[in-house]
Amino acid sequence: MKNPAEYYSQQYNARAAIPDHPYIFTRWVKESAQVRRSRAGLYDLAYGEAAGERLDFFPASRGDAPLLVFIHGGWWRSLDKSDFSFVAPGFVRAGFNVALTNYTLAPEASIAEIVRQQLRALAWLYRNAEKYDFDPDRIVVAGHSAGAHLASMMMAAHWQVYGDDLPADLVKGGILMSGIYDLEPVRHAQFVNVDLGLAEEDIAPLSPAFMPRPHPAPFLTAVGEQESDEFQRQRRLIADHWKDGHQRAVPLPGHNHLTICDAFADPGHALHQAALALLDTVKQARVPDAAPRD
């Protein structure tokens, strides 16, 4: 490769490859605002002290239902949970609680700090399950783009090291969409690393594609057919490395790096249906008469 910086910048600059990306973002904002106007939700719940440590919670219609936690993308440096409220209704209708997490954006926060914030978010949710009436034994994470990196880091987390009140299998499943699991190429993508500041020594501790998992929870992967070779490679990398839990790769003909989120939210789409099938395995796995938690 003669010029890694040029190659990786071209491969990972998804917005540049989608001419109508401003329209897509505007549509998401409008659809999400409509969801917040028309549906019950709890907004900007603080899971930590930083201003970015907030989450939105969309409750299921019945108590003690499972929880889907969605982590948004934006190269760790842009977008907001409120832009993605539109993903919640289909899952809520199917009987699942949905939480959308925020985090402090780069360059104000490093990726390492953003990972720590998501650890705090999931630990906070687990510890507050009774208050918000969901089943802490059935938590699934989903993420898109940088959010898929963060979701996979949650799948690789040693939860009992993070908190002795937390179960090793806090995350029961994952849905990883258009993610980055090997951060070495990102270090060379100048258009984004100007804000991320990734150095060589940061790569191994932040690349889930090279980490073992303490708990082999089932997960799905998906990448749009129109996405770059590098995004396709990243998907294969995590699927191969964690093959013990990889259930399937969901094909997405005609979709790009952004419209994959529309597919995830659409009850009629194969990606949404695959996500529900994964969630249903978690939903059915709980033993109703299990002993109470300490």
Contacts in CASP RR format, 6 or more apart in sequence:
PFRMAT RR
TARGET T0000
AUTHOR 0000-0000-0000
METHOD contacts of the structure
MODEL  1
MKNPAEYYSQQYNARAAIPDHPYIFTRWVKESAQVRRSRAGLYDLAYGEA
AGERLDFFPASRGDAPLLVFIHGGWWRSLDKSDFSFVAPGFVRAGFNVAL
TNYTLAPEASIAEIVRQQLRALAWLYRNAEKYDFDPDRIVVAGHSAGAHL
ASMMMAAHWQVYGDDLPADLVKGGILMSGIYDLEPVRHAQFVNVDLGLAE
EDIAPLSPAFMPRPHPAPFLTAVGEQESDEFQRQRRLIADHWKDGHQRAV
PLPGHNHLTICDAFADPGHALHQAALALLDTVKQARVPDAAPRD
1 7 0 8 1.000
4 185 0 8 1.000
4 188 0 8 1.000
5 188 0 8 1.000
5 189 0 8 1.000
5 190 0 8 1.000
7 188 0 8 1.000
8 185 0 8 1.000
8 186 0 8 1.000
8 188 0 8 1.000
8 189 0 8 1.000
8 230 0 8 1.000
9 188 0 8 1.000
9 189 0 8 1.000
9 190 0 8 1.000
9 191 0 8 1.000
10 16 0 8 1.000
10 228 0 8 1.000
11 185 0 8 1.000
11 189 0 8 1.000
11 228 0 8 1.000
11 229 0 8 1.000
11 230 0 8 1.000
11 231 0 8 1.000
12 180 0 8 1.000
12 185 0 8 1.000
12 186 0 8 1.000
12 189 0 8 1.000
12 191 0 8 1.000
12 192 0 8 1.000
12 228 0 8 1.000
12 230 0 8 1.000
12 231 0 8 1.000
13 189 0 8 1.000
13 191 0 8 1.000
13 192 0 8 1.000
14 145 0 8 1.000
14 178 0 8 1.000
14 227 0 8 1.000
14 228 0 8 1.000
14 231 0 8 1.000
14 256 0 8 1.000
14 257 0 8 1.000
14 258 0 8 1.000
15 21 0 8 1.000
17 226 0 8 1.000
17 228 0 8 1.000
17 256 0 8 1.000
17 257 0 8 1.000
18 24 0 8 1.000
18 256 0 8 1.000
18 257 0 8 1.000
18 258 0 8 1.000
21 258 0 8 1.000
24 258 0 8 1.000
24 259 0 8 1.000
25 83 0 8 1.000
25 258 0 8 1.000
28 83 0 8 1.000
28 84 0 8 1.000
28 86 0 8 1.000
28 261 0 8 1.000
29 82 0 8 1.000
29 83 0 8 1.000
31 85 0 8 1.000
31 86 0 8 1.000
32 82 0 8 1.000
32 83 0 8 1.000
32 84 0 8 1.000
32 85 0 8 1.000
32 86 0 8 1.000
33 85 0 8 1.000
35 85 0 8 1.000
35 86 0 8 1.000
35 88 0 8 1.000
35 89 0 8 1.000
36 43 0 8 1.000
36 82 0 8 1.000
36 85 0 8 1.000
39 58 0 8 1.000
39 88 0 8 1.000
39 89 0 8 1.000
39 92 0 8 1.000
40 58 0 8 1.000
40 59 0 8 1.000
41 56 0 8 1.000
41 57 0 8 1.000
41 58 0 8 1.000
41 59 0 8 1.000
42 56 0 8 1.000
42 57 0 8 1.000
42 59 0 8 1.000
42 132 0 8 1.000
43 56 0 8 1.000
44 54 0 8 1.000
44 55 0 8 1.000
44 56 0 8 1.000
45 54 0 8 1.000
45 55 0 8 1.000
45 56 0 8 1.000
45 57 0 8 1.000
46 53 0 8 1.000
46 54 0 8 1.000
47 53 0 8 1.000
47 54 0 8 1.000
47 55 0 8 1.000
47 101 0 8 1.000
47 120 0 8 1.000
47 121 0 8 1.000
47 124 0 8 1.000
47 125 0 8 1.000
48 117 0 8 1.000
48 120 0 8 1.000
48 124 0 8 1.000
50 104 0 8 1.000
50 109 0 8 1.000
50 117 0 8 1.000
51 104 0 8 1.000
52 102 0 8 1.000
52 103 0 8 1.000
52 104 0 8 1.000
52 117 0 8 1.000
53 102 0 8 1.000
53 103 0 8 1.000
53 104 0 8 1.000
53 117 0 8 1.000
53 120 0 8 1.000
53 121 0 8 1.000
54 81 0 8 1.000
54 101 0 8 1.000
54 102 0 8 1.000
55 81 0 8 1.000
55 99 0 8 1.000
55 100 0 8 1.000
55 101 0 8 1.000
55 102 0 8 1.000
55 121 0 8 1.000
55 125 0 8 1.000
56 81 0 8 1.000
56 82 0 8 1.000
56 85 0 8 1.000
56 99 0 8 1.000
56 100 0 8 1.000
57 97 0 8 1.000
57 98 0 8 1.000
57 99 0 8 1.000
57 132 0 8 1.000
58 85 0 8 1.000
58 88 0 8 1.000
58 89 0 8 1.000
58 92 0 8 1.000
58 97 0 8 1.000
58 98 0 8 1.000
58 99 0 8 1.000
58 100 0 8 1.000
59 92 0 8 1.000
59 97 0 8 1.000
59 132 0 8 1.000
59 133 0 8 1.000
59 134 0 8 1.000
60 92 0 8 1.000
60 95 0 8 1.000
60 96 0 8 1.000
60 97 0 8 1.000
60 134 0 8 1.000
61 92 0 8 1.000
61 95 0 8 1.000
62 95 0 8 1.000
63 133 0 8 1.000
63 134 0 8 1.000
64 133 0 8 1.000
64 134 0 8 1.000
64 135 0 8 1.000
65 95 0 8 1.000
65 96 0 8 1.000
65 97 0 8 1.000
65 134 0 8 1.000
65 135 0 8 1.000
65 138 0 8 1.000
65 283 0 8 1.000
66 95 0 8 1.000
66 96 0 8 1.000
66 97 0 8 1.000
66 134 0 8 1.000
66 135 0 8 1.000
66 138 0 8 1.000
66 139 0 8 1.000
66 140 0 8 1.000
66 279 0 8 1.000
66 282 0 8 1.000
66 283 0 8 1.000
67 96 0 8 1.000
67 97 0 8 1.000
67 98 0 8 1.000
67 99 0 8 1.000
67 125 0 8 1.000
67 129 0 8 1.000
67 134 0 8 1.000
67 135 0 8 1.000
67 136 0 8 1.000
67 138 0 8 1.000
67 139 0 8 1.000
67 140 0 8 1.000
68 91 0 8 1.000
68 96 0 8 1.000
68 97 0 8 1.000
68 98 0 8 1.000
68 99 0 8 1.000
68 140 0 8 1.000
68 141 0 8 1.000
68 142 0 8 1.000
68 279 0 8 1.000
69 98 0 8 1.000
69 99 0 8 1.000
69 100 0 8 1.000
69 101 0 8 1.000
69 121 0 8 1.000
69 122 0 8 1.000
69 125 0 8 1.000
69 139 0 8 1.000
69 140 0 8 1.000
69 141 0 8 1.000
69 142 0 8 1.000
69 151 0 8 1.000
70 84 0 8 1.000
70 87 0 8 1.000
70 88 0 8 1.000
70 98 0 8 1.000
70 99 0 8 1.000
70 100 0 8 1.000
70 101 0 8 1.000
70 142 0 8 1.000
70 143 0 8 1.000
70 144 0 8 1.000
71 101 0 8 1.000
71 118 0 8 1.000
71 141 0 8 1.000
71 142 0 8 1.000
71 143 0 8 1.000
71 144 0 8 1.000
71 147 0 8 1.000
71 148 0 8 1.000
71 150 0 8 1.000
71 151 0 8 1.000
72 79 0 8 1.000
72 80 0 8 1.000
72 81 0 8 1.000
72 83 0 8 1.000
72 84 0 8 1.000
72 100 0 8 1.000
72 101 0 8 1.000
72 102 0 8 1.000
72 143 0 8 1.000
72 144 0 8 1.000
72 147 0 8 1.000
73 79 0 8 1.000
73 143 0 8 1.000
73 144 0 8 1.000
73 145 0 8 1.000
73 146 0 8 1.000
73 147 0 8 1.000
73 148 0 8 1.000
74 145 0 8 1.000
74 146 0 8 1.000
74 147 0 8 1.000
75 106 0 8 1.000
75 145 0 8 1.000
75 146 0 8 1.000
75 192 0 8 1.000
75 195 0 8 1.000
75 196 0 8 1.000
76 103 0 8 1.000
76 105 0 8 1.000
76 106 0 8 1.000
76 111 0 8 1.000
76 114 0 8 1.000
76 146 0 8 1.000
76 196 0 8 1.000
77 105 0 8 1.000
77 106 0 8 1.000
77 107 0 8 1.000
77 192 0 8 1.000
77 195 0 8 1.000
77 196 0 8 1.000
78 105 0 8 1.000
80 102 0 8 1.000
81 100 0 8 1.000
81 101 0 8 1.000
81 102 0 8 1.000
82 100 0 8 1.000
84 100 0 8 1.000
84 261 0 8 1.000
85 100 0 8 1.000
86 265 0 8 1.000
87 98 0 8 1.000
87 100 0 8 1.000
87 261 0 8 1.000
87 264 0 8 1.000
87 265 0 8 1.000
88 98 0 8 1.000
88 100 0 8 1.000
89 265 0 8 1.000
90 265 0 8 1.000
90 267 0 8 1.000
90 272 0 8 1.000
91 98 0 8 1.000
91 275 0 8 1.000
91 276 0 8 1.000
91 279 0 8 1.000
92 98 0 8 1.000
93 267 0 8 1.000
94 267 0 8 1.000
94 276 0 8 1.000
94 279 0 8 1.000
96 279 0 8 1.000
96 283 0 8 1.000
97 132 0 8 1.000
97 134 0 8 1.000
99 121 0 8 1.000
99 125 0 8 1.000
101 118 0 8 1.000
101 121 0 8 1.000
103 109 0 8 1.000
103 114 0 8 1.000
103 117 0 8 1.000
103 118 0 8 1.000
103 121 0 8 1.000
103 150 0 8 1.000
104 113 0 8 1.000
104 114 0 8 1.000
104 117 0 8 1.000
106 114 0 8 1.000
106 195 0 8 1.000
106 196 0 8 1.000
106 197 0 8 1.000
107 195 0 8 1.000
107 196 0 8 1.000
107 197 0 8 1.000
109 117 0 8 1.000
110 196 0 8 1.000
110 197 0 8 1.000
111 183 0 8 1.000
111 196 0 8 1.000
111 198 0 8 1.000
111 202 0 8 1.000
111 206 0 8 1.000
112 202 0 8 1.000
112 205 0 8 1.000
112 206 0 8 1.000
114 150 0 8 1.000
115 150 0 8 1.000
115 153 0 8 1.000
115 206 0 8 1.000
118 150 0 8 1.000
118 153 0 8 1.000
118 154 0 8 1.000
119 154 0 8 1.000
119 157 0 8 1.000
119 162 0 8 1.000
122 139 0 8 1.000
122 141 0 8 1.000
122 154 0 8 1.000
122 170 0 8 1.000
122 171 0 8 1.000
123 159 0 8 1.000
123 162 0 8 1.000
123 163 0 8 1.000
123 166 0 8 1.000
123 170 0 8 1.000
125 132 0 8 1.000
125 136 0 8 1.000
125 139 0 8 1.000
126 136 0 8 1.000
126 139 0 8 1.000
126 166 0 8 1.000
126 170 0 8 1.000
127 165 0 8 1.000
129 135 0 8 1.000
129 136 0 8 1.000
135 286 0 8 1.000
136 293 0 8 1.000
137 167 0 8 1.000
137 172 0 8 1.000
137 286 0 8 1.000
137 290 0 8 1.000
137 293 0 8 1.000
138 172 0 8 1.000
138 282 0 8 1.000
138 283 0 8 1.000
138 285 0 8 1.000
138 286 0 8 1.000
139 170 0 8 1.000
139 171 0 8 1.000
139 172 0 8 1.000
140 171 0 8 1.000
140 172 0 8 1.000
140 173 0 8 1.000
140 174 0 8 1.000
140 175 0 8 1.000
140 278 0 8 1.000
140 279 0 8 1.000
140 282 0 8 1.000
141 151 0 8 1.000
141 154 0 8 1.000
141 155 0 8 1.000
141 171 0 8 1.000
141 173 0 8 1.000
141 174 0 8 1.000
141 175 0 8 1.000
142 151 0 8 1.000
142 174 0 8 1.000
142 175 0 8 1.000
142 176 0 8 1.000
142 177 0 8 1.000
142 264 0 8 1.000
142 275 0 8 1.000
143 150 0 8 1.000
143 151 0 8 1.000
143 175 0 8 1.000
143 176 0 8 1.000
143 177 0 8 1.000
143 179 0 8 1.000
144 177 0 8 1.000
144 178 0 8 1.000
144 179 0 8 1.000
144 260 0 8 1.000
144 261 0 8 1.000
144 264 0 8 1.000
145 177 0 8 1.000
145 178 0 8 1.000
145 179 0 8 1.000
145 180 0 8 1.000
145 257 0 8 1.000
146 179 0 8 1.000
146 180 0 8 1.000
147 179 0 8 1.000
148 176 0 8 1.000
148 177 0 8 1.000
148 178 0 8 1.000
148 179 0 8 1.000
148 180 0 8 1.000
148 181 0 8 1.000
149 179 0 8 1.000
149 180 0 8 1.000
149 181 0 8 1.000
149 183 0 8 1.000
149 208 0 8 1.000
151 174 0 8 1.000
151 175 0 8 1.000
151 176 0 8 1.000
152 176 0 8 1.000
152 179 0 8 1.000
152 181 0 8 1.000
152 208 0 8 1.000
152 238 0 8 1.000
153 206 0 8 1.000
153 208 0 8 1.000
154 171 0 8 1.000
155 171 0 8 1.000
155 173 0 8 1.000
155 174 0 8 1.000
155 208 0 8 1.000
155 213 0 8 1.000
155 217 0 8 1.000
155 219 0 8 1.000
155 242 0 8 1.000
156 208 0 8 1.000
156 211 0 8 1.000
156 212 0 8 1.000
156 213 0 8 1.000
156 214 0 8 1.000
157 170 0 8 1.000
157 171 0 8 1.000
157 214 0 8 1.000
158 168 0 8 1.000
158 214 0 8 1.000
159 166 0 8 1.000
159 167 0 8 1.000
159 168 0 8 1.000
159 169 0 8 1.000
159 170 0 8 1.000
159 171 0 8 1.000
159 214 0 8 1.000
160 166 0 8 1.000
160 167 0 8 1.000
160 168 0 8 1.000
168 214 0 8 1.000
168 215 0 8 1.000
169 215 0 8 1.000
169 217 0 8 1.000
171 215 0 8 1.000
171 217 0 8 1.000
172 217 0 8 1.000
172 282 0 8 1.000
172 285 0 8 1.000
173 217 0 8 1.000
173 218 0 8 1.000
173 219 0 8 1.000
173 278 0 8 1.000
173 282 0 8 1.000
174 217 0 8 1.000
174 218 0 8 1.000
174 219 0 8 1.000
174 220 0 8 1.000
174 278 0 8 1.000
175 219 0 8 1.000
175 220 0 8 1.000
175 222 0 8 1.000
175 264 0 8 1.000
175 275 0 8 1.000
175 278 0 8 1.000
176 219 0 8 1.000
176 220 0 8 1.000
176 221 0 8 1.000
176 222 0 8 1.000
176 235 0 8 1.000
176 238 0 8 1.000
177 221 0 8 1.000
177 222 0 8 1.000
177 223 0 8 1.000
177 260 0 8 1.000
177 261 0 8 1.000
177 264 0 8 1.000
177 271 0 8 1.000
178 222 0 8 1.000
178 223 0 8 1.000
178 224 0 8 1.000
178 227 0 8 1.000
178 231 0 8 1.000
178 235 0 8 1.000
178 257 0 8 1.000
178 260 0 8 1.000
179 223 0 8 1.000
179 231 0 8 1.000
179 234 0 8 1.000
179 235 0 8 1.000
179 238 0 8 1.000
180 186 0 8 1.000
180 234 0 8 1.000
181 207 0 8 1.000
181 208 0 8 1.000
181 209 0 8 1.000
181 234 0 8 1.000
181 237 0 8 1.000
181 238 0 8 1.000
181 241 0 8 1.000
182 203 0 8 1.000
182 207 0 8 1.000
182 209 0 8 1.000
182 210 0 8 1.000
182 234 0 8 1.000
182 237 0 8 1.000
183 198 0 8 1.000
183 202 0 8 1.000
183 203 0 8 1.000
183 206 0 8 1.000
183 207 0 8 1.000
184 203 0 8 1.000
184 207 0 8 1.000
185 230 0 8 1.000
186 192 0 8 1.000
186 193 0 8 1.000
186 196 0 8 1.000
186 198 0 8 1.000
187 193 0 8 1.000
187 198 0 8 1.000
187 199 0 8 1.000
187 200 0 8 1.000
187 202 0 8 1.000
187 203 0 8 1.000
198 206 0 8 1.000
204 210 0 8 1.000
208 238 0 8 1.000
209 234 0 8 1.000
209 237 0 8 1.000
209 238 0 8 1.000
209 241 0 8 1.000
210 241 0 8 1.000
213 242 0 8 1.000
216 242 0 8 1.000
216 244 0 8 1.000
216 245 0 8 1.000
217 245 0 8 1.000
218 245 0 8 1.000
218 246 0 8 1.000
218 247 0 8 1.000
218 278 0 8 1.000
218 281 0 8 1.000
219 242 0 8 1.000
219 245 0 8 1.000
219 246 0 8 1.000
219 247 0 8 1.000
219 278 0 8 1.000
220 246 0 8 1.000
220 247 0 8 1.000
220 248 0 8 1.000
220 249 0 8 1.000
220 250 0 8 1.000
220 274 0 8 1.000
220 275 0 8 1.000
220 278 0 8 1.000
221 235 0 8 1.000
221 238 0 8 1.000
221 239 0 8 1.000
221 246 0 8 1.000
221 248 0 8 1.000
221 249 0 8 1.000
221 250 0 8 1.000
222 235 0 8 1.000
222 249 0 8 1.000
222 250 0 8 1.000
222 252 0 8 1.000
222 260 0 8 1.000
222 263 0 8 1.000
222 264 0 8 1.000
222 271 0 8 1.000
222 274 0 8 1.000
223 231 0 8 1.000
223 232 0 8 1.000
223 234 0 8 1.000
223 235 0 8 1.000
223 249 0 8 1.000
223 252 0 8 1.000
223 260 0 8 1.000
224 231 0 8 1.000
224 252 0 8 1.000
224 254 0 8 1.000
224 255 0 8 1.000
224 256 0 8 1.000
224 257 0 8 1.000
224 259 0 8 1.000
224 260 0 8 1.000
225 251 0 8 1.000
225 252 0 8 1.000
225 253 0 8 1.000
225 254 0 8 1.000
225 255 0 8 1.000
226 254 0 8 1.000
226 255 0 8 1.000
226 256 0 8 1.000
226 257 0 8 1.000
227 256 0 8 1.000
227 257 0 8 1.000
231 257 0 8 1.000
235 249 0 8 1.000
238 246 0 8 1.000
239 246 0 8 1.000
239 249 0 8 1.000
247 278 0 8 1.000
248 274 0 8 1.000
250 270 0 8 1.000
250 271 0 8 1.000
250 274 0 8 1.000
251 270 0 8 1.000
252 260 0 8 1.000
252 263 0 8 1.000
252 271 0 8 1.000
255 262 0 8 1.000
255 263 0 8 1.000
260 271 0 8 1.000
262 269 0 8 1.000
263 269 0 8 1.000
263 270 0 8 1.000
263 271 0 8 1.000
263 272 0 8 1.000
264 271 0 8 1.000
264 272 0 8 1.000
264 275 0 8 1.000
265 272 0 8 1.000
266 272 0 8 1.000
267 273 0 8 1.000
END
